[in-house]
Amino acid sequence: MSYVTKNYTADGGDTLVIGGKLIVEEGAQVEGLPSSGAFGAAANQALSTASQVSGLKNDFNALLMKLKDAGIMVPDTWDITVRLAPALTDPVAAANNAKATVSLADGAITVSADVDALEESESSAPGQGTHKWIGLGIGTGLPSVALAKYNGGQLSDEDAAEAVSVGLDQPGEFVLYIRAEEVADAPKAFTMKADGYAEVTITIILAAPAAE
């Protein structure tokens, strides 16, 4: 009768693989684990000095965020949504949006559009150049977009105001302009991060519309 060892060393003893059960007896010590970060100690939370329930709630929520960021508590789940920005101020980009559809599934945003039918326009943002722009509304599910980071950069109230200016009226939404001709050649990926939420990577794909 054969027996498969679930706990064993590999890589010449450099790796210990635990496929079964690890029992730590009373009085045993484990050295070398990180004191902070994933699966370590959470960042310190000062004692609350709140005299009102609202202040105590804020202190308690801050503690929860630190537990989640340290990996001690399961992080919150993102509620990412996507739609085409309904009121772009650039008439050419607005016309491009009218020729596109968008969907989200399994961490990927698929924009369906005939790239050849889209038109170019110059971005109002310095240095962005002339491209076949499509404006997407990315929803974070957060009460404010200023709580989120996009590709490591903190979003702000200015991003929220820009979203409103192009018809994105849901809290936590921001506008993301894509260069359709570039995304058609190579998918674009971006990351989202917020306190209490694990970093998530979203990929944008541009595909030709389905044949009728």
Residue pairs with C-beta under 8 A, 6 or more apart in sequence:
6 18
6 19
6 20
7 16
7 17
7 18
7 19
7 20
7 22
8 16
8 17
8 19
9 15
9 16
9 17
10 16
10 17
24 30
33 39
33 40
34 40
35 41
36 42
36 43
36 70
37 70
37 71
38 70
38 71
39 70
39 71
39 72
40 70
40 71
41 70
42 63
42 66
42 67
42 69
42 70
42 72
43 66
43 69
43 70
45 59
45 62
45 63
45 66
48 55
48 56
48 59
48 60
50 56
50 58
50 59
64 73
64 196
65 195
65 196
67 73
68 74
68 75
68 76
68 195
68 196
68 197
69 75
69 195
69 196
75 196
75 197
75 198
76 196
76 197
77 197
78 140
78 141
78 192
78 197
78 200
79 139
79 140
79 141
80 104
80 138
80 139
80 140
80 141
80 192
80 200
80 202
81 104
81 138
81 139
81 141
82 102
82 103
82 104
82 109
82 136
82 137
82 138
82 139
83 102
83 136
83 137
83 139
83 168
84 97
84 100
84 101
84 102
84 134
84 135
84 136
84 137
85 97
85 135
85 136
85 137
85 163
85 166
85 167
85 168
85 175
86 97
86 137
86 166
86 167
86 168
87 94
87 165
87 166
87 167
88 94
88 97
88 135
88 166
88 167
89 165
89 166
90 121
90 124
90 133
92 119
92 120
92 121
92 133
93 121
93 133
93 134
93 135
93 177
95 119
96 113
96 118
96 119
96 132
96 133
96 134
96 180
97 134
97 135
99 113
99 114
99 117
99 118
100 111
100 112
100 113
100 134
100 180
101 111
101 112
101 113
101 209
102 109
102 110
102 111
102 112
102 136
103 109
103 110
103 112
104 110
107 200
107 201
107 202
107 203
108 202
108 203
108 204
108 205
109 136
109 202
109 203
109 204
109 205
110 205
110 206
110 207
111 134
111 136
111 178
111 180
111 183
111 204
111 205
111 206
111 207
112 206
112 207
112 208
112 209
112 210
113 134
113 180
113 206
113 208
113 209
114 208
114 209
115 132
115 180
115 181
115 184
115 206
115 208
118 132
118 134
118 180
118 181
119 132
120 130
120 131
120 132
121 130
121 131
121 133
122 129
122 130
123 129
123 130
123 131
123 133
123 177
128 177
131 179
131 180
131 181
131 182
132 179
132 180
132 181
133 177
133 178
133 179
133 180
134 177
134 178
134 180
135 166
135 175
135 176
135 177
136 175
136 176
136 177
136 178
136 204
137 163
137 166
137 167
137 168
137 170
137 173
137 174
137 175
137 176
138 173
138 174
138 175
138 176
138 202
139 170
139 172
139 173
140 147
140 148
140 172
140 173
140 174
140 192
140 194
141 172
142 148
142 171
142 172
142 194
143 171
143 172
144 157
144 160
144 171
144 172
145 155
145 156
145 159
145 160
145 163
145 171
145 172
145 173
145 174
146 154
146 155
146 156
146 157
146 159
146 160
147 155
147 172
147 194
147 195
148 154
148 155
148 172
148 174
148 192
148 193
148 194
149 155
149 191
149 192
149 193
149 194
150 174
150 190
150 191
150 192
151 190
151 191
152 191
152 193
155 174
159 174
159 175
160 173
160 174
162 174
162 175
163 173
163 174
163 175
166 175
168 174
168 175
176 190
178 188
178 204
178 206
180 206
182 188
183 204
183 205
183 206
184 206
187 203
187 204
187 205
187 206
188 203
188 204
189 201
189 202
189 203
189 204
190 201
190 202
190 204
191 199
191 200
191 201
191 202
192 199
192 200
192 202
193 199
193 200
